[in-house]
Amino acid sequence: MASPAPAAELKNVVAQFWNAEPCGMRYVGSTFDFAIQAAERYRLEPYIKDFAEFSSARGLRVLEIGVGMGADYEQWLTAGAIATGVDLSTESIAQTRQRCDQAGLAHDLHFADAEKLPFSESAFDVVYSYGVMHHSPDTARCLAEAWRVLKPGGSARIMLYHHPSLTGVMLWLRYGMFRGQSIRQCVYGRLESPGTKTFTKSEVLSMMSAFKNVSITQVFSPGDLLLNKPSSRFRGPIYQLAWRLFPRRIARLFTKRLGLFLLISAQKPAPLS
């Protein structure tokens, strides 16, 4: 495995990757229908709405770090939250802005780096980030920034990738087993944008030691069970066969500890009265 790229260079590569295909783009179809994309997102990941708690957000100041195609950001606005969204991908910001404009929703969207958020301390009631911070060179710094901009007593709801996972094992079988690479090395170079990281639960707890009431729920990602539409790099005939023959029922029964997604809820401690 080559030496990791410098952080600034890696961020540029990550931004270019998501500019080329914002998260969820493969589901908008030829008609570029945002409603279809949202429906598919919540069909594949039905746990998102309960985890995010959109329905309880009316009047809350919410920061979403990494808006992607904007499906979740639209949910915040529709629920009545005072929602701000940021992303390192200018194309993602553009797509989310278009989505909100089509829905007639006023938006507050910014191009920003999760490692250095352009907001004051204690500005938000909720910080939400779903599948984003593990793409940053310094995930711990992103979490520290989330803590900084949260109000005391505020809630963080963050999804990070878990190590090990079925997705990681499959990538290792395909790319790493005969090349002397570890699961984490395969994920770093092959899962979505370059530099993607995964974390054990104990590593998450260590990074989030400043928070209280940290709760972690592990779930399968659509990729773990090959339920999702494959990205452009996985559309050859061998991959089509793998998608069709994958033993999903067995995987659900016996590999629950290998789910890729860690749904993390935590609070910023309030000062003692």
Summary of the structure (lengths in Angstrom):
residues: 273
radius of gyration: 18.3
end to end distance: 51.8
largest distance: 63.3
contacts: 877
relative contact order: 0.13
helix: 44%
strand: 19%
